[in-house]
Amino acid sequence: MPADGPVVQKVALAGVFKDYGEKRALSDVSLTIEAGQVLALLGENGAGKSTLLGVLAQQIRPTRGKLLLDGRDATELDGRWLRQQLSLLSHEPRCYADLSARENLTFFAKLYGVGSDEKIRAERVRELLERVGLSAAADRPSRTFSRGMVQRLAIARALVHRPGLLLLDEPYTGLDQEGVRLLSSLIADERARGAIVVVISHDFEPLAPLLDVAAVLRRGRLEKTQRYVVGECTRELLLQLYARAAERPQARSA
C-alpha cells in the first residue's frame, strides 16, 4: 500500500467542464467510481476520453466542476498522498531507455516511496519483473526491448506503488496474445486488491469480461453508463451500448 494513509475508496467527477479556448472538450460530466471497480471509457476519437482521463490523473484542470476523492476536492489534498494514489499508463511508456528494467522499476519505487528500505523495494521490483514476464531480461537496457517488452515494463512501472486509482490509456497496444492475457489478469488482480481501474481501449474482446461499468462519451458528454456483473459483459454487448449511445439525440452544451 502507499506509504501514507489509506487507499482511496471513491472517485467522483462532479459537473466537470473543460474548454480549450472556444472548443468544449468535456461538458457537465458527473461520474462516480468505487474501490474494486473496473470502468471502461468508450467513445469515438475526439469524444473527450483522453481529456477525462487527464482530469482523473490531475494533469488537466477542469474549467468548471470538481474531482473528488473520498468526498474531498482533489485540489485541496496533500500532493504526496495524491502521487501515491494515482498511476497513469499513457501512450508514452515513461521508462528510461538507458536503464535496465530492474533499474527503471527501482527508480520509480523510490520515487513513490515504496517500502521502508532497499531490501523491501528490491523484493517488490523482483516480484513485478516476474509477474510481467521480464525476469530473464531484467538487467538489459530497455532500449534493447521489443515494443511488447517495453509495454510490459510500462505496466509494471504503473503498478509499482500499488495505486488506489489506476488509469490505463490503450494498455493492450503492442502486446502479443500472451501479453494480452497477462494484462487482463493484472487488471483483475488490481480489482481484487481494491483499486479503482479506469481503462480506455478499443480492444473490447479482452476488456469486456473484466468490466463492472462502461461509460460512453460523445462530443464531451456522458451519453450512457451501463453496469455489468463481472464476467458477463462481452464485446458484442459493448458494441451494442456504443451504438445505442450514438443514436441518442445530442444535448446542447450549457
C-alpha positions as CSV (number, residue, x, y, z in Angstrom):
1,M,0.0,0.0,0.0
2,P,1.1,3.6,-0.4
3,A,3.2,4.8,2.5
4,D,0.8,7.4,3.8
5,G,-2.8,6.8,4.7
6,P,-5.5,4.5,3.2
7,V,-6.2,3.8,-0.4
8,V,-8.9,5.9,-1.9
9,Q,-12.3,4.3,-1.8
10,K,-14.4,6.5,-4.1
11,V,-13.6,8.9,-7.0
12,A,-16.2,11.3,-8.3
13,L,-16.4,13.8,-11.1
14,A,-19.0,16.5,-10.3
15,G,-20.3,18.6,-13.1
16,V,-16.9,18.7,-15.0
17,F,-16.4,21.0,-18.0
18,K,-13.2,21.5,-19.9
19,D,-12.8,24.2,-22.5
20,Y,-9.8,24.8,-24.8
21,G,-10.5,28.3,-26.0
22,E,-13.8,28.1,-27.8
23,K,-13.7,24.3,-28.1
24,R,-15.5,22.4,-25.4
25,A,-13.8,19.0,-24.7
26,L,-16.0,18.0,-21.7
27,S,-19.5,19.1,-20.9
28,D,-21.1,18.6,-17.5
29,V,-19.6,15.1,-16.8
30,S,-20.6,13.6,-13.5
31,L,-19.5,10.1,-12.7
32,T,-18.7,8.0,-9.5
33,I,-16.3,5.1,-9.4
34,E,-15.8,3.0,-6.3
35,A,-13.0,0.8,-4.9
36,G,-12.8,-2.6,-6.6
37,Q,-14.4,-1.4,-9.9
38,V,-13.1,-1.6,-13.4
39,L,-14.7,1.1,-15.7
40,A,-14.2,1.4,-19.5
41,L,-14.4,4.8,-21.2
42,L,-15.8,4.3,-24.7
43,G,-16.3,6.8,-27.5
44,E,-15.1,7.8,-30.9
45,N,-11.8,9.7,-31.4
46,G,-12.3,13.3,-30.1
47,A,-15.1,12.3,-27.8
48,G,-13.2,13.5,-24.7
49,K,-11.9,10.2,-23.3
50,S,-8.2,11.3,-23.0
51,T,-9.2,14.7,-21.6
52,L,-11.4,12.9,-19.0
53,L,-8.5,10.6,-18.1
54,G,-6.2,13.6,-17.8
55,V,-8.7,15.2,-15.3
56,L,-8.7,12.0,-13.3
57,A,-4.9,11.9,-13.4
58,Q,-4.7,15.5,-12.1
59,Q,-2.8,16.5,-15.3
60,I,-5.7,18.6,-16.6
61,R,-7.6,21.1,-14.5
62,P,-11.3,21.4,-15.2
63,T,-12.7,24.7,-16.4
64,R,-15.6,24.1,-14.1
65,G,-16.6,21.3,-11.8
66,K,-14.6,19.2,-9.4
67,L,-12.7,15.9,-9.0
68,L,-13.4,14.4,-5.6
69,L,-11.5,11.7,-3.8
70,D,-13.5,10.2,-0.9
71,G,-15.6,13.4,-1.0
72,R,-12.6,15.7,-0.8
73,D,-11.7,18.2,-3.5
74,A,-8.5,16.9,-5.2
75,T,-7.1,20.4,-5.4
76,E,-7.0,20.6,-1.6
77,L,-5.4,17.3,-0.9
78,D,-1.8,16.6,0.0
79,G,0.3,16.3,-3.2
80,R,2.5,13.5,-1.9
81,W,-0.6,11.4,-1.0
82,L,-2.1,12.1,-4.4
83,R,1.0,10.9,-6.2
84,Q,0.9,7.7,-4.2
85,Q,-2.7,7.2,-5.0
86,L,-2.6,7.8,-8.8
87,S,-1.0,6.0,-11.6
88,L,-1.3,6.7,-15.4
89,L,-0.3,4.3,-18.2
90,S,-0.4,6.5,-21.3
91,H,0.8,6.1,-24.9
92,E,4.3,7.1,-23.7
93,P,5.9,4.3,-21.6
94,R,7.7,6.8,-19.4
95,C,10.6,4.5,-18.8
96,Y,14.3,5.4,-19.2
97,A,15.8,3.7,-22.3
98,D,19.4,3.5,-21.0
99,L,18.3,2.0,-17.7
100,S,17.6,-1.7,-17.3
101,A,14.2,-2.9,-16.4
102,R,15.3,-3.5,-12.8
103,E,16.8,0.0,-12.6
104,N,13.7,1.6,-14.0
105,L,11.4,-0.1,-11.5
106,T,13.8,0.6,-8.6
107,F,13.9,4.3,-9.6
108,F,10.1,4.6,-9.7
109,A,9.8,2.5,-6.4
110,K,12.0,5.1,-4.7
111,L,10.2,8.0,-6.3
112,Y,6.8,6.8,-4.9
113,G,8.2,5.8,-1.5
114,V,7.7,2.1,-1.8
115,G,8.9,0.2,1.2
116,S,10.9,1.3,4.2
117,D,14.3,0.1,2.9
118,E,16.2,-1.1,-0.2
119,K,15.5,-4.8,0.6
120,I,11.7,-4.3,0.5
121,R,11.9,-2.2,-2.7
122,A,14.2,-4.8,-4.3
123,E,11.7,-7.6,-3.5
124,R,8.8,-5.5,-4.9
125,V,10.8,-5.0,-8.1
126,R,11.7,-8.7,-8.4
127,E,8.1,-9.6,-7.9
128,L,6.9,-7.3,-10.6
129,L,9.5,-8.3,-13.1
130,E,8.5,-11.9,-12.6
131,R,4.8,-11.0,-12.9
132,V,5.1,-9.3,-16.2
133,G,7.5,-11.9,-17.7
134,L,10.7,-9.8,-17.7
135,S,12.8,-11.6,-15.2
136,A,15.2,-13.0,-17.9
137,A,15.7,-9.5,-19.3
138,A,15.7,-7.7,-16.0
139,D,19.3,-6.3,-16.4
140,R,19.2,-5.4,-20.1
141,P,18.8,-1.7,-21.1
142,S,15.2,-1.2,-22.0
143,R,16.3,0.4,-25.3
144,T,17.0,-3.2,-26.5
145,F,13.5,-4.3,-25.8
146,S,10.8,-5.1,-28.3
147,R,7.6,-2.9,-28.3
148,G,5.8,-5.6,-26.4
149,M,8.5,-5.8,-23.7
150,V,8.5,-2.0,-23.3
151,Q,4.8,-2.1,-22.8
152,R,5.2,-4.9,-20.1
153,L,7.8,-2.7,-18.4
154,A,5.5,0.3,-18.5
155,I,2.7,-1.8,-17.0
156,A,5.0,-2.8,-14.2
157,R,6.0,0.8,-13.7
158,A,2.4,1.8,-13.3
159,L,1.8,-0.8,-10.7
160,V,5.0,-0.5,-8.6
161,H,3.5,1.6,-5.8
162,R,0.1,-0.2,-5.7
163,P,-2.0,2.9,-6.6
164,G,-5.6,3.4,-5.5
165,L,-6.6,4.8,-8.8
166,L,-5.1,3.1,-11.9
167,L,-5.7,4.9,-15.3
168,L,-4.9,2.9,-18.4
169,D,-4.9,4.5,-21.9
170,E,-4.9,1.8,-24.6
171,P,-2.9,-0.6,-22.4
172,Y,-3.2,-3.6,-24.8
173,T,-1.2,-1.7,-27.5
174,G,1.9,-3.6,-28.6
175,L,1.1,-6.8,-26.7
176,D,1.1,-10.3,-28.2
177,Q,-1.7,-12.7,-27.1
178,E,0.3,-13.9,-24.1
179,G,0.8,-10.2,-23.1
180,V,-2.9,-9.5,-23.5
181,R,-3.8,-12.4,-21.2
182,L,-1.2,-11.2,-18.7
183,L,-2.6,-7.7,-18.7
184,S,-6.2,-8.9,-18.2
185,S,-5.0,-11.0,-15.3
186,L,-3.2,-8.0,-13.8
187,I,-6.3,-5.8,-14.1
188,A,-8.4,-8.5,-12.4
189,D,-5.7,-8.6,-9.6
190,E,-5.9,-4.9,-9.1
191,R,-9.7,-5.0,-8.8
192,A,-9.3,-7.8,-6.2
193,R,-6.8,-5.6,-4.3
194,G,-9.5,-2.9,-4.1
195,A,-8.1,-0.5,-6.7
196,I,-10.2,1.6,-9.0
197,V,-9.3,0.9,-12.6
198,V,-10.3,3.2,-15.5
199,V,-9.5,2.0,-19.0
200,I,-9.6,3.5,-22.5
201,S,-9.3,0.7,-25.0
202,H,-10.6,-0.2,-28.5
203,D,-9.7,-3.9,-27.7
204,F,-13.2,-4.9,-26.4
205,E,-12.6,-8.6,-26.6
206,P,-10.2,-8.9,-23.6
207,L,-11.5,-5.9,-21.8
208,A,-15.3,-6.7,-21.7
209,P,-15.2,-9.6,-19.2
210,L,-13.3,-7.5,-16.7
211,L,-15.8,-4.7,-16.5
212,D,-18.1,-3.5,-13.7
213,V,-19.1,-0.4,-15.6
214,A,-18.9,1.1,-19.1
215,A,-19.4,4.8,-19.9
216,V,-19.9,6.2,-23.3
217,L,-18.7,9.7,-24.1
218,R,-20.0,11.6,-27.2
219,R,-18.7,15.0,-28.0
220,G,-17.6,15.6,-24.5
221,R,-20.9,14.5,-22.9
222,L,-21.5,11.4,-20.9
223,E,-24.2,9.7,-23.0
224,K,-24.7,6.4,-21.3
225,T,-23.4,4.3,-18.4
226,Q,-24.1,0.6,-18.0
227,R,-23.3,-1.7,-15.1
228,Y,-22.4,-5.4,-15.6
229,V,-21.9,-8.5,-13.5
230,V,-18.1,-9.2,-13.8
231,G,-17.5,-11.9,-16.4
232,E,-20.9,-11.4,-18.2
233,C,-20.0,-8.4,-20.4
234,T,-18.9,-9.3,-24.0
235,R,-17.5,-7.5,-27.0
236,E,-21.0,-7.6,-28.6
237,L,-22.7,-6.0,-25.6
238,L,-20.1,-3.2,-25.6
239,L,-20.7,-2.6,-29.3
240,Q,-24.5,-2.5,-28.7
241,L,-24.0,0.0,-25.9
242,Y,-21.8,2.2,-28.1
243,A,-24.4,2.0,-30.9
244,R,-27.3,2.9,-28.7
245,A,-25.4,5.9,-27.3
246,A,-24.6,7.1,-30.8
247,E,-28.3,7.0,-31.8
248,R,-29.4,9.3,-28.9
249,P,-30.1,13.0,-29.8
250,Q,-27.1,15.1,-28.8
251,A,-27.9,17.5,-26.0
252,R,-26.8,21.1,-26.3
253,S,-23.9,22.3,-24.1
254,A,-24.7,24.8,-21.4
